Protein backbone atom coordinates (compact mmCIF):
# COMPACT_ATOMS: atom_id res chain seq x y z
CA UNK A 1 0.00 0.00 0.00
CA UNK A 2 2.76 2.39 1.02
CA UNK A 3 4.80 1.50 -2.08
CA UNK A 4 1.76 2.03 -4.30
CA UNK A 5 1.20 5.49 -2.77
CA UNK A 6 4.84 6.49 -3.26
CA UNK A 7 4.73 5.21 -6.85
CA UNK A 8 1.59 7.28 -7.47
CA UNK A 9 3.27 10.42 -6.12
CA UNK A 10 6.36 9.88 -8.27
CA UNK A 11 4.22 9.24 -11.35
CA UNK A 12 2.18 12.40 -10.69
CA UNK A 13 5.31 14.49 -10.22
CA UNK A 14 6.82 13.16 -13.46
CA UNK A 15 3.62 13.90 -15.38
CA UNK A 16 3.47 17.44 -13.96
CA UNK A 17 7.11 18.06 -14.82
CA UNK A 18 6.51 16.67 -18.31
CA UNK A 19 3.51 18.99 -18.79
CA UNK A 20 5.44 22.03 -17.59
CA UNK A 21 8.34 21.17 -19.91
CA UNK A 22 5.96 20.79 -22.85
CA UNK A 23 4.33 24.12 -22.08
CA UNK A 24 7.69 25.87 -22.05
CA UNK A 25 9.59 23.78 -24.57
CA UNK A 26 10.37 27.02 -26.44
CA UNK A 27 11.36 29.11 -23.41
CA UNK A 28 13.17 31.97 -25.18
CA UNK A 29 11.49 34.64 -27.27
CA UNK A 30 12.24 37.75 -29.27
CA UNK A 31 9.75 40.54 -30.00
CA UNK A 32 9.92 43.51 -32.36
CA UNK A 33 7.39 46.35 -32.14
CA UNK A 34 6.68 49.62 -33.94
CA UNK A 35 4.10 52.32 -33.32
CA UNK A 36 3.59 55.83 -32.01
CA UNK A 37 4.84 57.64 -28.90
CA UNK A 38 3.18 60.52 -27.03
CA UNK A 39 5.23 62.85 -24.79
CA UNK A 40 3.56 64.81 -22.00
CA UNK A 41 5.22 68.21 -22.48
CA UNK A 42 5.22 70.63 -19.56
CA UNK A 43 7.43 73.49 -18.45
CA UNK A 44 9.44 71.50 -15.88
CA UNK A 45 10.43 68.85 -18.45
CA UNK A 46 11.90 71.24 -21.04
CA UNK A 47 15.08 72.12 -19.16
CA UNK A 48 16.30 75.14 -17.23
CA UNK A 49 16.36 77.65 -20.12
CA UNK A 50 12.60 77.27 -20.54
CA UNK A 51 11.70 76.70 -16.92
CA UNK A 52 13.17 79.94 -15.58
CA UNK A 53 10.09 81.93 -16.45
CA UNK A 54 8.47 82.69 -13.10
CA UNK A 55 5.03 83.25 -14.63
CA UNK A 56 5.04 80.05 -16.65
CA UNK A 57 5.08 79.58 -20.40
CA UNK A 58 2.70 79.49 -23.32
CA UNK A 59 3.17 76.86 -26.01
CA UNK A 60 2.94 78.45 -29.45
CA UNK A 61 3.38 75.11 -31.19
CA UNK A 62 4.04 71.57 -30.03
CA UNK A 63 4.33 68.22 -31.76
CA UNK A 64 4.44 65.61 -29.01
CA UNK A 65 3.88 62.47 -31.09
CA UNK A 66 6.48 60.51 -33.06
CA UNK A 67 7.35 57.03 -34.30
CA UNK A 68 8.70 54.50 -31.81
CA UNK A 69 10.52 51.18 -32.26
CA UNK A 70 11.35 48.47 -29.73
CA UNK A 71 13.13 45.12 -29.52
CA UNK A 72 12.92 42.79 -26.50
CA UNK A 73 14.25 39.36 -25.57
CA UNK A 74 12.76 37.21 -22.83
CA UNK A 75 12.68 33.92 -21.02
CA UNK A 76 9.39 32.09 -20.30
CA UNK A 77 9.80 30.71 -16.77
CA UNK A 78 6.32 29.16 -16.65
CA UNK A 79 3.38 29.33 -19.10
CA UNK A 80 2.13 32.42 -17.23
CA UNK A 81 5.34 34.18 -16.15
CA UNK A 82 8.35 35.53 -18.06
CA UNK A 83 11.22 37.94 -17.60
CA UNK A 84 12.34 40.22 -20.42
CA UNK A 85 14.73 43.05 -21.23
CA UNK A 86 14.94 45.36 -24.21
CA UNK A 87 15.57 48.69 -25.89
CA UNK A 88 13.07 51.28 -27.14
CA UNK A 89 13.62 54.31 -29.34
CA UNK A 90 10.87 56.63 -28.09
CA UNK A 91 11.27 59.27 -30.79
CA UNK A 92 11.15 63.00 -30.14
CA UNK A 93 8.85 65.92 -29.38
CA UNK A 94 9.30 69.48 -30.67
CA UNK A 95 7.91 72.79 -29.45
CA UNK A 96 7.96 76.59 -29.61
CA UNK A 97 7.23 78.43 -26.38
CA UNK A 98 7.30 81.94 -24.94
CA UNK A 99 7.50 83.13 -21.34
CA UNK A 100 4.42 84.82 -19.91
CA UNK A 101 4.80 88.50 -18.95
CA UNK A 102 6.65 89.05 -15.68
CA UNK A 103 4.96 91.39 -13.22
CA UNK A 104 7.14 91.93 -10.15
CA UNK A 105 5.76 92.77 -6.72
CA UNK A 106 6.98 95.92 -4.96
CA UNK A 107 10.63 95.58 -3.96
CA UNK A 108 11.09 92.31 -5.86
CA UNK A 109 12.85 91.59 -9.14
CA UNK A 110 11.44 89.55 -11.98
CA UNK A 111 13.10 86.36 -13.09
CA UNK A 112 13.99 86.54 -16.78
CA UNK A 113 11.38 85.28 -19.21
CA UNK A 114 11.81 83.64 -22.58
CA UNK A 115 12.05 86.21 -25.32
CA UNK A 116 11.96 85.85 -28.27
CA UNK A 117 10.00 82.58 -28.61
CA UNK A 118 12.18 79.54 -27.99
CA UNK A 119 12.25 76.48 -30.24
CA UNK A 120 13.46 73.16 -28.91
CA UNK A 121 13.02 69.42 -28.83
CA UNK A 122 13.23 66.41 -26.52
CA UNK A 123 14.35 63.00 -27.75
CA UNK A 124 14.18 59.84 -25.67
CA UNK A 125 15.29 56.22 -25.58
CA UNK A 126 15.01 53.55 -22.90
CA UNK A 127 16.53 50.30 -21.67
CA UNK A 128 14.08 48.34 -19.55
CA UNK A 129 13.65 45.14 -17.54
CA UNK A 130 10.24 43.72 -16.62
CA UNK A 131 8.27 40.76 -15.34
CA UNK A 132 5.56 39.62 -17.74
CA UNK A 133 2.30 37.99 -16.63
CA UNK A 134 0.23 36.14 -19.25
CA UNK A 135 -3.27 34.63 -19.28
CA UNK A 136 -5.44 32.91 -21.89
CA UNK A 137 -8.49 34.85 -23.11
CA UNK A 138 -9.91 32.60 -25.83
CA UNK A 139 -8.67 30.11 -28.40
CA UNK A 140 -5.37 31.54 -29.73
CA UNK A 141 -5.95 34.84 -27.89
CA UNK A 142 -4.13 35.89 -24.72
CA UNK A 143 -3.66 38.97 -22.59
CA UNK A 144 -0.54 40.09 -20.75
CA UNK A 145 0.84 42.80 -18.51
CA UNK A 146 4.37 44.01 -17.78
CA UNK A 147 5.73 45.70 -14.70
CA UNK A 148 9.34 46.77 -14.43
CA UNK A 149 11.89 49.58 -14.47
CA UNK A 150 13.28 51.66 -17.29
CA UNK A 151 16.45 53.70 -17.58
CA UNK A 152 15.23 56.51 -19.80
CA UNK A 153 17.68 58.82 -21.57
CA UNK A 154 16.30 62.30 -22.32
CA UNK A 155 18.17 64.68 -24.61
CA UNK A 156 17.04 68.32 -24.57
CA UNK A 157 18.03 70.75 -27.30
CA UNK A 158 17.15 74.44 -27.67
CA UNK A 159 17.74 76.81 -30.56
CA UNK A 160 19.04 79.64 -28.39
CA UNK A 161 21.06 79.95 -25.19
CA UNK A 162 19.72 81.84 -22.17
CA UNK A 163 21.40 83.50 -19.20
CA UNK A 164 20.77 82.45 -15.61
CA UNK A 165 19.17 85.56 -14.06
CA UNK A 166 21.19 85.57 -10.83
CA UNK A 167 24.44 83.78 -11.66
CA UNK A 168 25.05 85.12 -15.14
CA UNK A 169 26.21 81.76 -16.52
CA UNK A 170 24.90 80.68 -19.91
CA UNK A 171 22.87 77.51 -20.12
CA UNK A 172 23.93 74.83 -22.55
CA UNK A 173 21.82 74.56 -25.67
CA UNK A 174 21.97 70.77 -25.39
CA UNK A 175 21.86 68.53 -22.33
CA UNK A 176 21.36 64.81 -21.73
CA UNK A 177 20.15 63.11 -18.59
CA UNK A 178 19.25 59.51 -17.70
CA UNK A 179 16.71 58.59 -15.03
CA UNK A 180 15.31 55.30 -13.79
CA UNK A 181 11.51 55.22 -13.72
CA UNK A 182 8.78 52.58 -13.35
CA UNK A 183 7.30 51.14 -16.53
CA UNK A 184 3.87 49.57 -17.03
CA UNK A 185 2.53 47.78 -20.10
CA UNK A 186 -0.72 46.07 -21.11
CA UNK A 187 -1.24 44.02 -24.23
CA UNK A 188 -3.20 41.43 -26.15
CA UNK A 189 -1.77 38.78 -28.44
CA UNK A 190 -2.94 36.37 -31.14
CA UNK A 191 -1.16 33.05 -31.70
CA UNK A 192 -0.56 32.70 -35.45
CA UNK A 193 1.52 29.51 -35.13
CA UNK A 194 2.76 27.62 -32.04
CA UNK A 195 5.94 29.76 -32.14
CA UNK A 196 4.71 33.06 -33.63
CA UNK A 197 2.19 35.63 -32.45
CA UNK A 198 1.08 39.19 -33.15
CA UNK A 199 0.87 41.61 -30.21
CA UNK A 200 -0.88 44.94 -29.68
CA UNK A 201 0.70 46.77 -26.72
CA UNK A 202 0.39 49.98 -24.69
CA UNK A 203 3.32 51.20 -22.55
CA UNK A 204 3.54 53.94 -19.94
CA UNK A 205 6.88 55.40 -18.79
CA UNK A 206 6.27 57.30 -15.57
CA UNK A 207 7.24 60.92 -14.93
CA UNK A 208 10.09 61.62 -12.52
CA UNK A 209 10.83 65.05 -11.09
CA UNK A 210 14.44 66.24 -11.20
CA UNK A 211 16.60 69.10 -10.04
CA UNK A 212 17.16 72.31 -12.04
CA UNK A 213 13.93 71.74 -13.98
CA UNK A 214 15.17 68.54 -15.61
CA UNK A 215 12.00 66.57 -14.94
CA UNK A 216 11.70 63.38 -16.96
CA UNK A 217 8.33 63.57 -18.79
CA UNK A 218 5.81 60.78 -18.82
CA UNK A 219 5.65 59.03 -22.19
CA UNK A 220 3.03 56.66 -23.62
CA UNK A 221 3.46 54.32 -26.58
CA UNK A 222 1.04 52.22 -28.62
CA UNK A 223 2.66 49.54 -30.78
CA UNK A 224 1.99 46.51 -32.96
CA UNK A 225 4.59 43.78 -33.13
CA UNK A 226 5.65 40.20 -33.70
CA UNK A 227 6.82 37.75 -31.03
CA UNK A 228 8.80 34.63 -31.97
CA UNK A 229 9.49 31.77 -29.54
CA UNK A 230 12.59 29.61 -29.90
N, C-alpha and C positions, 0 to 999 in steps of 0.2 A: 504493500500500500504506500509506504513511505517512498520507495524507489519510483513507483508510478507517478507520485505527486512531483518529485524532483524532476523526473523526465518530462512531465507536462510543462513545468516552469521553464526548463531549458529550451524545449521546443517552442514555447510562446515567445521567449526572448529572441531566439534565432529568427522567427518569423517577423517579429517587430523590427529587428535590425535589418532584415532583408527588405522589408517594406520601406524603411527610412532610406536605405541605400538606393533603392529603385527610384524613390521620389526625388533624390538629389544626385542622380547618377551623372548629371551635367552640372556640377556645382559652381563653375565659374561663368561669368557673363560679362558682356561688353555692350554698352548702349551709347548711341549717338543721337543727339536731339538738336533741333533748330526751331526758332520761333521768334517771338517779339519780347522785348524788355520794356519796362515802364519805371522811370526814376521818379521819386517824390522830391521835387526841387523845392527848397526853402532857403531862406537867407543864411541860416547857420551852416548849411552844407556846401556853400559856394566858396568858402575860404575867406581869410581875413580881409582882403581888399574890398570885398563886397559887404561883409558883415559889419564893418565899422561905419555904418550909417545909423545914428542913434534913433532915427525916426522910422527905420525900416526901409524897405525897397518896394518898388513897383516893377513887375515884369512887363517889359514892352513886347517881348516875344519869348516863347520857349517851345522847344521841341524835345520832349522828354521820353520819346519812344524810339527804339532802334532794333536792329536785328541782334539776335543772340544765338550762340552755338555752344554745345556742351558735349563732353565725352566722359564717360564713367566706366569703371571696372569694379566688379563686385564678386563676393563669394556667398553662395546660398548655404547657410549653416543648416537650416531645416526648411521644409516646404513653405513655412510662413515667416521666416526670419533670415535676413541677409545683412551683410556689411558692405559698404561701397565707398569709393573715393573717386574724385574726378576734378576736372577743370572746366570752367565756364567763362567764355568771353561775353560779358554783359552789355557790350556796346557803349554808346555815349549819349549824353544829353547836351544840348546847346541852349543858350539863352542870351537875351539882351535885357539889362536892368538899369534902373536909375534910382538914386537915393531920394527919399522924400524930403521936402524942405525942412531945414533945421531951425527951430524956433527956440532960442535959449531963454531960460528963466533969468530973472534979475541977478546979476553977480556971477552967473555961470557962463562958461564957454561952450559953444557947440562942438560936437565931434564932427570931423569932416564927412561930407556926403559924397556920393559918387556923381561926378560931373566931368565930362559929358557922359552919356549912356555907355555902360560897360558891356562888352561882348565877351563871352567865355564858354567853356565847355567842361564837362566832367566825363571821364571815361573810366570804366570799371572792369575788373576781372576777378575771379575767385577760385581758390582751391578749397574743396570741402570734403568732409568725412561724415557719414551718416549711417544710422541703423534703419533698415527698411522692413516694415511689416506688410505682409501680403495676405489677402483673403479672397476666396472664390466668390464670384457674384452670380454667375450662370455658366452654362456650358461655353467654354473657351474664353469667357470674360472674367476678369479679376480686378480688384481694387487694391491700392497700396498707399502707404504713407511713409514719409521720411522725416526723421528728426536728427539733427546733427549740428555741427559747427562749420563755419566758413571763414577763411582768412581772405578778406576782400581788399583788393588794392584799388584805391581811388586816386586818379590823376586829375588835378585841377589846372586849367590853363585860362589865362585872361589876356585880352588884347592889349591892355595898358597896365602900367605899374602905378601904384598909389603910395602915398606917403603916410606913415603912421603919425597921427595927429600930435601925440605927445613926444615920442622918441625921435622922430625925424628920419628914421631908417626906411628905405624903400622896401616894399614887399616884392617877393619874387613873382614873376609872371606865371611861373609853373611850379607846382609842388606835388609830391606824391606821398601818400600815407597808406599804410596797411593796418587794418583792424580786424579783430576776431569777433564775429557776431553769430548768434543762433540762426539756423536755417530750417525752414519747414517746407515740406512738399506734399502734395496730394495728387494722385493720378489714377487712371483707369487704363487697363491693357486688354488687348485681344490676341489670343494665341493663334497665329497663322499656321505654324507647324509645331511639332513638339519642342523645337529648339529656337523658334523665331516668333517674336510678337511685336505688335505695334503698340505704342504708348502715348497717351495724351496726358500732359503733366503741367501743374501749376506750382511755382516756387516762390517763396517769400524770404528775402534777406532782410533781417531786422535792422532798424536804425540804431546807431550808437553815437551818443554825444561825445564830443572831444574838446580839447583845449584850443584856445585861439581860433574859435569858430570853424574848426575842421571836423564838424559832425559828419559821420558816415551816413548817407541817406538810405532810406529803405528802398528796396528795389523788388519789383515783381516780374516774373517771367511766365509766359505761356508757350509751351513747346509741343511739337509732335516728333516722335522718334522711333527708332528701331532697336530692339534688344535681342541679342543673340547669345544663347547658352552654349557652353562648350566644356 
